[in-house]
Amino acid sequence: MKVQRISKTEMESEFIATGIADKQGRMIGAKISTWEETFQAVPDDVTSWYNLTPGTHLALRTMTTRNDRPFGAMQGTKYFMNRTERDAEIARYTAYTQRTATNKAKK
């Protein structure tokens, strides 16, 4: 369904440290940003829209970091209908970051 954002809460960010450095000595980690957005349905002739259900969604954006600074491509925003789903994705991404850091340390 076509929707447009009508409100957005302030973004909260957290840095995840793995305690592992890459070959250049930079600490590998991740930045996890969360916020809420509310969307309302719009007519089909609207040209700028999101393909979501109307209502409030929990947003998540993740980014790889080196020394708590952005590194590489930023990931797109993911939307969730409840905190359980979003928290599960944060846990999955945190585990992925730790695995990636561990593998890079072995090389």
C-alpha positions in Angstrom: 0.0 0.0 0.0 1.2 3.5 -0.8 2.0 5.5 2.4 3.8 8.7 3.3 5.6 9.5 6.5 3.8 11.9 8.7 6.1 11.8 11.8 9.4 10.6 12.9 11.0 10.3 16.4 14.5 11.4 17.2 17.1 8.8 16.1 19.0 7.0 18.8 22.4 5.4 18.0 24.6 2.8 19.7 28.1 1.7 18.8 28.9 -2.0 19.0 32.6 -2.7 19.8 34.0 -6.1 18.9 37.3 -5.6 20.6 39.0 -6.8 17.4 41.3 -4.7 15.1 41.7 -5.1 11.4 45.2 -5.2 9.7 45.5 -1.4 9.8 44.9 -1.5 13.6 41.3 0.0 13.4 38.8 -1.4 15.8 36.0 -3.2 13.9 32.5 -2.4 15.1 29.0 -1.3 14.1 26.6 1.6 14.5 23.0 0.7 15.2 20.4 3.5 14.8 16.8 3.1 15.8 13.7 5.4 15.7 10.0 5.3 15.0 8.1 6.5 12.0 4.3 6.9 11.5 2.9 6.5 8.0 -0.6 7.2 6.5 -2.2 5.9 3.4 -2.1 8.2 0.3 -3.9 8.1 -3.1 -2.5 6.1 -5.9 -1.5 9.2 -7.9 1.1 10.3 -5.4 4.6 10.0 -6.9 6.7 9.9 -3.7 5.7 7.1 -1.3 6.8 4.0 0.7 5.4 0.6 0.2 4.3 -0.2 3.8 1.2 -0.6 5.8 -0.2 2.5 7.5 0.6 3.0 11.1 3.7 3.3 13.3 6.8 1.3 12.3 10.1 0.7 14.2 13.0 1.7 12.0 16.5 0.2 12.0 19.6 1.3 10.2 23.0 -0.5 10.6 26.5 0.5 9.5 29.9 -1.1 9.8 32.5 1.1 11.6 36.2 1.3 12.1 37.2 3.2 15.2 33.5 4.2 15.6 33.6 6.0 12.2 31.5 4.9 9.2 33.2 2.3 7.0 31.9 1.1 3.7 28.4 1.3 2.4 25.5 2.3 4.6 22.7 -0.2 4.7 19.1 0.8 3.9 16.5 1.4 6.5 14.5 -1.7 7.6 11.0 -1.3 9.1 9.4 -3.6 11.7 5.9 -3.7 13.2 7.1 -4.7 16.7 10.1 -4.4 19.0 10.6 -8.2 19.1 11.3 -8.4 15.4 13.6 -5.4 15.4 15.5 -6.6 18.5 16.0 -10.0 16.7 17.4 -8.2 13.7 19.8 -6.2 15.9 21.0 -9.4 17.6 21.5 -11.0 14.2 23.5 -8.0 12.9 25.6 -7.8 16.1 26.5 -11.5 15.8 27.3 -11.0 12.1 29.6 -8.1 13.0 31.4 -10.2 15.6 31.8 -13.1 13.2 33.1 -10.8 10.4 35.6 -9.1 12.8 36.8 -12.5 14.1 37.4 -13.7 10.5 39.2 -10.5 9.5 41.5 -10.9 12.6 42.5 -14.4 11.4 43.7 -13.1 8.0 
